[in-house]
């Protein structure tokens, strides 16, 4: 294919200073209306890299030499690709939209672009994947969206190259590359649109002015399109995109968690897949936080989505057939997500997705400022409840509790969305709860990220450190000496800690009571009992700024009784 360069003319837009903000207006709300209703979408990372089983883009120049990686397209021939099968899988999963990597950081394009020869048209396959997929989405009532990488480690005009954008190209021309980028964006919208979203990613070397111009150009081509927050330069777009972890509760700013069904974005043989419980609970907690879940699959080199992934997605769809009314078209709250579960609301109904009980068979919730009219279990069975100025108690017998989540509905006397969002605190019996704490570093010095946020039994708050921090200390004063033999740490999916020591202070110095490497989510460890008043978590090495949602200390078996042992000792 001839690479006839016909870039978009965006000179006037480049000089514009109008930011592409998420409007608090009827226009912005209308643009996001379908998105809020949908709640659940399919993400697809796919390309010639599937031939290697390594990660898309990031393995270029790392696991696979650059020359070998760039030649993969010459033998990419996914003859079993069937767009209808992909879309039917998404529909069977209960997904309402689909976003595919049209171009990742490796620069390969899944459509025959007039601006490059490095595309699907030059493979043995030659078919236009995007055209077939867009048509299949239209046939099956699924919205079609495109992921487009802002960086391009293959293109000679982009200043950075592989591995991972860590090298510099000899003769870059970022202005010319941005014209190339906008020319390709125009192709995507004009050939395969209208699109549900333009999902940008990794905007290396891009200024705010350039990102604003690109976003304005996209909006000019399709005014109702949604744009994520990764165009570059801090331009916020329409929604945030927490990656590989569930976003925090927010009704003010739309957000979408992007997460993989396995561990890798692109297909990997025998990759570890999430359990059905983990998949569904992730969706519930996301909706309960007022966000969307964009759940990723990586198709195989032959063009099929792996059978076990298809089966898992269909299982999610079967669950949604029964319980989806509390997911689609809802808003998060009024009870914020936590270890207990999550809640959503719609009309005068509050949906409680109970995953852990504050007491056996009993859930205790904060008081509401509306009267509860009725309370029932969505799957059937008896439930007893009591409402007072002190709070709400809901009791469900073991025979009516569900393994993944017991869904209880509350009918209130007014609009459920008007209820003030509030956390559900499950006391942990931690000796560190509410105690004085100090930290060597706090993100921007803000109290909302202070050390006490890791001691408050609230899974929605956290201690956070500044970007670039590679070591940090969190110190707790227990008020008086206490016996300690168990620690619980929740780093969530971020898994940044690589080496740590748990220490206690003597009259002379700090002594080590536990040493370890990785922490991650729901870390619990018992050790030889010590008696101490001052305890310190000394994070010696971290891949990036350490962040902890919970830091708890127990004596004897209190940690077990408090329900903080959701995973085996590490």
Secondary structure, 3 states (H helix, E strand, C coil): CCCCCCCCCCHHHHCCCCCCCCCCCHHHHHHHHHHHHHCEEEEECCCHHHHCCCCCCCCECCCECHHHHHCHHHHCCCCCCCHHHHHHHHHHCCCCEEEEEEECCCCCECCCCCCCCCEHHHCCCCCCHHHHHHHHHHHHCCEEEEEEECCCCCCCCCCEECCCCCEECCCCCHHHHHHHHHHHHHHHHHHHCCCCEEEEECCCCCCHHHHHHHHHHHHHHCCCCEEECCCCCCCCCCEECCECCCCCCCCCCCEEEEEECCCCCCCCCCCCCCCHHHHHHHHHHHHHCCCEEEEEECCCCCCCCCHHHHHHHHHHHHHHHHHHHHCCCCEECCECCECCEEEEEECCEEEEEECCCCECCEEEECCCCCCEEEEEECCCCCEEEEEECCEEEEEECHHHCCCCCEEEEEEECCCHHHCCCECCCCCCCCCCCCCEEEECCCHHHCHHHCHHHHCCCCCCCCEECCCCCCCEEEEEEEEEEEEEEEEEEECHHHCCEEEEEEEEECCCCEEEEEEECCCCCCEEEEEEEEEEEEEEEEEEEECCCCEECEEEEECCCHHHHCCCCCCCCC
